[in-house]
Amino acid sequence: MNVLFISNLYPPNVVGGYERLCFDMASAFAARNHRVSVLTSNYGGRVEDYSGQDVERSLRLLADERDIYRSFSASGVERKEINAHNATVLERKLAEVRPDVLFVWNLFFFDRSLLQAIQSAGCRTVFLLTDNWFILFLKPEFWYRYFTREVLSSHSRTSAIRAVFSRLLSCIHTRNLSINCHAIFPSRFMHELYVRAGFRFQESVVIPHGVRLARHREGAYRDRMYPVENGRLRLLFAGRVVEMKGVHTILEAFPEITRGLPKTEVRLTVLGDSQDRQYVERLEGMIRLLDLGGGVEFLPPIPESDLFCLFQSHDIFLFPSLYEPFSLTLIHAMASGIPVVASDVGGNKEIVFPGRTGLLFSRGEPRSLARAVLNLAGDPNLSRTVAVGARKMALEFTFQAMVQKVEAYLSET
């Protein structure tokens, strides 16, 4: 196949897992002798060539050059010039490459005019909808209602009732929007969310994301019947340090966890991209307010190849997302055999089964999170059971399986 990938960011310029996964998929397609072209932005300024890939970095993002999380400030004329530039670049690239398939990834920080140009490309177009960006482009009012009433709401009885009525109203008032393109979703949750938003694609399919699972000798996996260090409980969060990942819920749960383990020193490692300074400063303020001090350590991201050792050096992996389509980090953690405590949202519920592959807690509820942690810390048999079950479950979500399914689907469309 002749495939043209389009993505807002592309390595070595990355923010999260979306663009890394795009790169991995493009690399796998190139290794399978497909012709691979990539059209991405110049954001970040770094340039690198990759074997078997024709990468063009000439699109321009509507994003602050110093901090991608800051609001973009530009005049209407400047925005219009950027949008016209992007449409022209896409038109030229399509004429140059003449792809069999236009494979569209994340378009955050572009204008919806680029999406319109993509839909008019005149070739088969497939969207990989790992996230909500397409909803934000075409149904921002739905996303605002969903995000404020369901993602950011607490799980009190009142808010739960409000969420139910919100869901019903969104179904009643949502106008269906037919998209003459194909869509790949990473989870049933994401597919159902787009259906709720009123999107109707020409065809759609659920293909779970996968990770590369390195082989380790059995003795490399820690026996979860025993803590990493006697007298200490080592908790771990790994991911982007942004509000939707829910790190604040861990901090709110911390005092209850320590009260429940009076003879144990509880330590938390927060590892990941901390570019969202406003949120990081909020977390730092919470640490001071709760007097957590030396109990919390922030570390920068590490290479994927180092994740296994990281997981072996901690007792419990915490994944408190407020919204989660489908997490690759969670698969890595489960494959490593570290007991997992995850929020009961999105794709988490499709891989974490309570008492078998991990424990779930109520999104945004620190007491629920603390109870789950204390259950694992106080029950060595449960820790071992979920660790073994998680390792088996992770074998179903390999990167190779994902590539094969995506390749087959693109060949059919």
Phi, psi and omega per residue, in radians:
M1 nan 2.703 3.023
N2 -1.889 1.851 -2.994
V3 -2.048 2.270 3.041
L4 -1.876 1.975 3.059
F5 -1.510 2.471 3.012
I6 -2.291 2.262 -3.071
S7 -2.613 2.568 -3.130
N8 -1.146 -0.677 3.119
L9 -2.230 2.738 -3.134
Y10 -2.723 2.435 -3.126
P11 -0.887 2.524 0.171
P12 -1.464 0.103 3.123
N13 -1.639 1.818 -3.054
V14 -2.353 2.702 3.018
V15 -2.129 -0.769 -3.098
G16 -2.453 -2.841 -3.049
G17 -1.317 -0.365 -3.074
Y18 -1.041 -0.899 -3.083
E19 -1.261 -0.543 3.067
R20 -1.147 -0.716 3.123
L21 -1.162 -0.653 3.084
C22 -1.040 -0.787 3.113
F23 -1.084 -0.789 -3.139
D24 -1.068 -0.705 3.140
M25 -1.179 -0.780 3.124
A26 -1.077 -0.707 3.129
S27 -1.132 -0.707 3.129
A28 -1.153 -0.684 3.106
F29 -1.138 -0.707 3.116
A30 -1.107 -0.697 3.130
A31 -1.157 -0.406 3.112
R32 -1.624 0.279 3.031
N33 1.225 0.400 2.965
H34 -1.461 2.644 3.040
R35 -1.403 2.131 -3.032
V36 -2.076 2.135 3.002
S37 -2.115 2.574 -3.123
V38 -2.284 2.269 3.048
L39 -2.020 2.098 -3.080
T40 -2.492 -3.044 -3.082
S41 -1.644 2.970 3.073
N42 -1.623 0.153 -3.079
Y43 -1.117 2.358 -3.127
G44 1.724 -0.509 3.010
G45 1.388 -0.241 -3.106
R46 -1.475 2.541 -3.075
V47 -2.259 2.396 3.065
E48 -2.655 2.446 3.104
D49 -1.661 2.556 -3.119
Y50 -2.229 2.387 -3.086
S51 -1.001 2.277 3.086
G52 1.372 0.115 -3.104
Q53 -2.196 2.293 3.007
D54 -1.696 1.770 -3.048
V55 -1.836 2.120 3.058
E56 -1.967 2.235 -3.062
R57 -2.028 1.100 -3.055
S58 -2.054 -0.063 3.039
L59 -1.255 2.764 -3.135
R60 -2.152 2.306 -3.137
L61 -1.547 2.638 2.983
L62 -1.552 1.227 -3.041
A63 -2.552 2.583 3.115
D64 -1.124 2.264 -3.071
E65 -1.193 -0.397 -3.122
R66 -1.568 -0.559 -3.064
D67 -2.655 1.944 -3.052
I68 -1.157 -0.319 -3.131
Y69 -1.489 -0.212 3.139
R70 -1.422 2.679 3.109
S71 -1.100 2.429 -3.120
F72 -1.455 2.207 -3.114
S73 -1.935 2.009 3.107
A74 -2.783 2.702 3.116
S75 -1.301 2.880 3.097
G76 -1.059 -0.633 3.126
V77 -1.134 -0.772 3.138
E78 -1.103 -0.748 3.113
R79 -1.075 -0.730 3.140
K80 -1.096 -0.697 3.128
E81 -1.138 -0.730 3.128
I82 -1.126 -0.781 -3.129
N83 -1.103 -0.734 3.125
A84 -1.142 -0.708 3.094
H85 -1.025 -0.823 -3.106
N86 -1.108 -0.726 3.125
A87 -1.111 -0.691 3.129
T88 -1.158 -0.744 3.128
V89 -1.076 -0.768 3.135
L90 -1.095 -0.776 3.139
E91 -1.049 -0.765 3.125
R92 -1.133 -0.739 -3.105
K93 -1.153 -0.686 3.105
L94 -1.097 -0.727 3.132
A95 -1.185 -0.579 -3.127
E96 -1.307 -0.777 -3.046
V97 -1.513 -0.625 -3.070
R98 0.851 1.099 -3.034
P99 -1.271 2.665 2.956
D100 -1.266 -0.653 -3.109
V101 -2.379 2.317 2.965
L102 -1.707 1.972 -3.027
F103 -1.813 1.853 -2.983
V104 -1.724 2.204 3.125
W105 -1.857 -2.265 -3.031
N106 -1.434 2.234 3.114
L107 -2.004 0.351 3.001
F108 -0.948 2.522 3.120
F109 1.316 0.186 2.907
F110 -1.894 2.872 3.076
D111 -1.521 2.714 -3.129
R112 -1.137 -0.261 3.082
S113 -1.099 -0.551 3.088
L114 -1.209 -0.652 3.076
L115 -1.083 -0.712 3.099
Q116 -1.105 -0.674 3.109
A117 -1.153 -0.650 3.106
I118 -1.118 -0.758 -3.115
Q119 -1.199 -0.264 3.102
S120 -1.802 0.289 -3.003
A121 -1.169 -0.453 3.112
G122 1.449 0.169 3.067
C123 -2.285 2.956 3.126
R124 -1.084 2.286 -3.061
T125 -2.187 2.274 3.134
V126 -2.219 2.243 3.079
F127 -1.751 2.311 2.960
L128 -1.719 1.842 -2.971
L129 -1.766 1.301 3.084
T130 -1.289 -0.419 -3.031
D131 -2.296 -2.969 -3.013
N132 -1.695 0.216 -2.999
W133 -1.076 -0.615 -3.116
F134 -1.153 -0.657 3.079
I135 -1.116 -0.752 3.132
L136 -1.081 -0.607 3.125
F137 -1.143 -0.840 -2.928
L138 -1.943 -0.340 3.131
K139 -2.367 0.961 -3.074
P140 -1.026 -0.558 -3.128
E141 -1.159 -0.628 3.086
F142 -1.149 -0.808 -3.103
W143 -1.099 -0.680 3.139
Y144 -1.077 -0.804 3.114
R145 -1.078 -0.831 -3.111
Y146 -1.078 -0.807 -3.048
F147 -1.176 -0.775 -3.072
T148 -1.343 -0.610 -3.048
R149 -1.625 -0.369 -3.098
E150 -2.086 -0.744 -3.099
V151 -1.313 -0.823 -3.060
L152 -1.604 -0.120 -3.124
S153 -1.354 2.693 3.060
S154 -1.399 3.077 -3.124
H155 -1.770 0.554 3.055
S156 -1.207 2.851 -3.114
R157 -1.051 -0.730 -3.118
T158 -1.091 -0.828 -3.108
S159 -1.199 -0.541 3.101
A160 -1.131 -0.740 3.108
I161 -1.132 -0.721 3.124
R162 -1.081 -0.680 -3.134
A163 -1.132 -0.677 3.121
V164 -1.098 -0.831 3.132
F165 -1.140 -0.624 3.086
S166 -1.070 -0.724 -3.135
R167 -1.113 -0.750 3.136
L168 -1.124 -0.773 -3.127
L169 -1.139 -0.672 3.136
S170 -1.125 -0.593 3.108
C171 -1.218 -0.649 -3.099
I172 -1.222 -0.740 -2.995
H173 -1.661 -0.120 -3.104
T174 -1.307 2.187 3.077
R175 -1.557 2.230 -3.136
N176 -1.105 2.479 -3.116
L177 -2.205 1.936 -3.110
S178 -1.465 2.226 3.138
I179 -2.005 2.067 -3.085
N180 -1.447 0.950 3.126
C181 -2.538 3.019 3.109
H182 -1.762 2.755 -3.119
A183 -2.426 2.428 3.018
I184 -2.000 2.220 3.108
F185 -1.953 2.560 -3.121
P186 -1.463 -0.235 -3.076
S187 -2.688 2.788 3.059
R188 -1.096 -0.605 3.128
F189 -0.999 -0.839 -3.102
M190 -1.159 -0.687 3.103
H191 -1.067 -0.788 -3.118
E192 -1.168 -0.585 3.117
L193 -1.129 -0.750 3.112
Y194 -1.171 -0.608 3.071
V195 -1.122 -0.780 3.101
R196 -1.034 -0.620 -3.129
A197 -1.318 -0.144 3.070
G198 1.671 0.256 -3.140
F199 -1.478 2.374 3.085
R200 -2.275 1.849 -3.122
F201 -1.553 2.799 3.093
Q202 -0.981 -0.682 3.057
E203 -2.823 2.599 3.116
S204 -2.523 2.740 -3.103
V205 -2.611 2.623 3.060
V206 -1.767 2.069 3.071
I207 -2.222 1.831 -3.113
P208 -1.050 2.549 3.051
H209 -1.195 2.785 3.124
G210 -2.442 2.862 -3.134
V211 -2.187 2.785 3.037
R212 -1.421 2.045 -3.089
L213 -1.722 1.914 3.103
A214 -1.273 2.600 3.118
R215 -1.538 2.333 3.117
H216 -2.279 2.575 3.069
R217 -1.128 2.640 -3.054
E218 -1.018 -0.606 -3.127
G219 -1.182 -0.235 3.128
A220 -1.335 -0.327 -3.139
Y221 -1.486 2.238 -3.121
R222 -1.223 2.451 3.035
D223 -1.331 1.967 -3.023
R224 -1.373 0.120 2.968
M225 -1.236 -0.302 -3.032
Y226 -2.241 2.537 3.121
P227 -1.244 2.807 3.090
V228 -1.071 -0.746 3.109
E229 -2.327 2.329 3.090
N230 -1.088 2.342 3.114
G231 1.416 0.111 -3.128
R232 -2.435 2.442 3.044
L233 -1.978 2.063 -3.088
R234 -1.811 1.933 3.129
L235 -1.724 2.624 -3.080
L236 -2.411 2.346 2.882
F237 -2.100 2.354 3.072
A238 -2.359 2.189 -3.125
G239 2.746 -3.065 3.087
R240 -1.187 2.359 -3.130
V241 -1.577 1.393 3.122
V242 -2.327 2.862 -3.002
E243 -1.003 -0.722 -3.066
M244 -1.147 -0.300 3.092
K245 -1.439 -0.187 2.930
G246 1.298 0.426 -3.136
V247 -1.040 -0.565 3.135
H248 -1.044 -0.530 3.114
T249 -1.144 -0.635 3.084
I250 -1.093 -0.808 -3.122
L251 -1.097 -0.686 3.119
E252 -1.148 -0.526 -3.137
A253 -1.452 -0.292 -3.002
F254 -0.971 -0.837 -3.125
P255 -1.036 -0.695 -3.138
E256 -1.197 -0.628 3.098
I257 -1.114 -0.794 -3.117
T258 -1.172 -0.628 3.091
R259 -1.130 -0.613 -3.134
G260 -1.325 -0.217 3.140
L261 -2.260 1.164 -3.009
P262 -1.098 -0.395 -3.111
K263 -1.781 0.173 -3.074
T264 -2.127 2.376 3.030
E265 -1.477 2.109 -3.106
V266 -1.747 2.224 3.133
R267 -2.190 2.487 3.127
L268 -2.147 2.246 3.009
T269 -1.851 2.183 3.070
V270 -1.925 1.897 -3.055
L271 -2.027 2.210 3.085
G272 2.731 -3.141 -3.140
D273 -1.127 2.111 -3.110
S274 -1.973 0.618 -3.105
Q275 -1.221 -0.412 3.119
D276 -1.370 1.436 -3.017
R277 -1.094 -0.610 -3.128
Q278 -1.068 -0.737 3.139
Y279 -1.253 -0.713 3.127
V280 -1.062 -0.719 3.107
E281 -1.125 -0.607 3.061
R282 -1.098 -0.751 3.122
L283 -1.131 -0.733 3.124
E284 -1.082 -0.645 3.079
G285 -1.142 -0.700 3.105
M286 -1.115 -0.689 3.140
I287 -1.091 -0.725 3.100
R288 -1.174 -0.763 -3.097
L289 -1.112 -0.709 -3.112
L290 -1.530 -0.019 3.124
D291 0.977 0.813 -3.140
L292 -1.473 -0.427 3.008
G293 0.769 -2.122 -3.066
G294 -1.257 0.011 -3.140
G295 -1.360 -0.193 -3.087
V296 -2.189 2.285 3.129
E297 -2.209 2.280 3.074
F298 -1.744 2.304 3.122
L299 -2.271 2.621 3.110
P300 -1.291 2.902 3.113
P301 -1.028 2.712 3.090
I302 -2.185 2.819 3.100
P303 -1.065 2.625 3.134
E304 -0.981 -0.595 -3.106
S305 -1.151 -0.321 -3.122
D306 -1.652 -0.069 -3.063
L307 -1.101 -0.684 -3.080
F308 -1.008 -0.834 3.134
C309 -1.127 -0.648 3.102
L310 -1.052 -0.812 -3.123
F311 -1.137 -0.614 3.140
Q312 -1.191 -0.385 -3.093
S313 -1.626 0.144 3.091
H314 -2.262 2.794 -3.058
D315 -1.616 -0.675 -3.068
I316 -2.452 2.361 3.053
F317 -1.724 2.195 -3.126
L318 -1.825 2.282 -3.110
F319 -2.332 1.438 -2.952
P320 -1.663 0.574 -3.063
S321 -0.938 2.492 3.005
L322 -1.451 -0.426 -3.133
Y323 -2.631 2.226 -3.069
E324 -2.611 1.851 3.118
P325 -1.076 -0.968 3.119
F326 -3.050 2.109 -2.957
S327 -1.791 2.231 3.036
L328 -1.305 -0.624 3.118
T329 -1.078 -0.672 3.120
L330 -1.109 -0.681 3.088
I331 -1.118 -0.759 3.101
H332 -1.018 -0.775 -3.124
A333 -1.095 -0.805 -3.131
M334 -1.101 -0.698 -3.138
A335 -1.122 -0.496 -3.120
S336 -1.389 -0.241 3.126
G337 1.485 0.306 3.049
I338 -1.499 2.325 3.081
P339 -1.001 2.402 -3.014
V340 -2.030 2.383 2.952
V341 -2.098 1.992 -3.059
A342 -2.182 2.680 3.071
S343 -1.229 2.673 -3.062
D344 -1.510 0.957 -3.086
V345 -2.232 2.711 2.948
G346 0.841 -2.376 -3.091
G347 -1.204 -0.263 3.114
N348 -0.966 -0.726 -3.062
K349 -1.233 -0.207 3.140
E350 -1.556 -0.119 3.141
I351 -2.308 -0.380 3.114
V352 -1.792 1.926 -3.129
F353 -1.928 2.039 -3.006
P354 -0.917 2.244 3.107
G355 1.431 -0.156 -3.132
R356 -2.019 -0.832 3.137
T357 -2.146 0.069 -3.133
G358 2.779 -2.915 3.067
L359 -2.220 2.549 3.066
L360 -1.905 2.626 3.019
F361 -2.326 2.829 -3.100
S362 -1.240 2.174 -3.103
R363 -0.823 2.277 3.038
G364 1.277 0.133 -3.093
E365 -1.897 1.763 -3.090
P366 -1.057 -0.606 3.134
R367 -1.144 -0.691 3.122
S368 -1.140 -0.716 3.097
L369 -1.106 -0.802 -3.119
A370 -1.058 -0.726 3.133
R371 -1.062 -0.725 -3.133
A372 -1.124 -0.749 3.125
V373 -1.100 -0.775 -3.125
L374 -1.155 -0.598 3.078
N375 -1.068 -0.794 3.127
L376 -1.189 -0.776 -3.106
A377 -1.104 -0.507 -3.094
G378 -1.689 0.004 -3.069
D379 -2.373 1.529 -3.119
P380 -1.008 -0.627 3.130
N381 -1.121 -0.710 3.111
L382 -1.132 -0.736 3.131
S383 -1.031 -0.787 -3.139
R384 -1.163 -0.726 -3.106
T385 -1.056 -0.850 -3.092
V386 -1.240 -0.534 3.118
A387 -1.154 -0.786 3.122
V388 -1.160 -0.746 3.131
G389 -1.117 -0.654 3.130
A390 -1.146 -0.700 3.122
R391 -1.065 -0.724 3.120
K392 -1.168 -0.737 3.141
M393 -1.082 -0.708 -3.078
A394 -1.091 -0.462 -3.136
L395 -1.102 -0.328 3.125
E396 -1.415 -0.162 -3.027
F397 -2.148 1.120 3.119
T398 -1.633 2.672 3.115
F399 -1.122 -0.663 3.139
Q400 -1.043 -0.751 3.128
A401 -1.119 -0.700 3.117
M402 -1.087 -0.834 -3.125
V403 -1.028 -0.792 -3.128
Q404 -1.058 -0.729 -3.128
K405 -1.225 -0.728 3.117
V406 -1.140 -0.760 3.124
E407 -1.033 -0.782 3.138
A408 -1.114 -0.698 -3.116
Y409 -1.196 -0.762 3.114
L410 -1.109 -0.566 3.125
S411 -1.213 -0.506 -3.094
E412 -1.435 -0.552 -2.977
T413 -1.260 nan nan
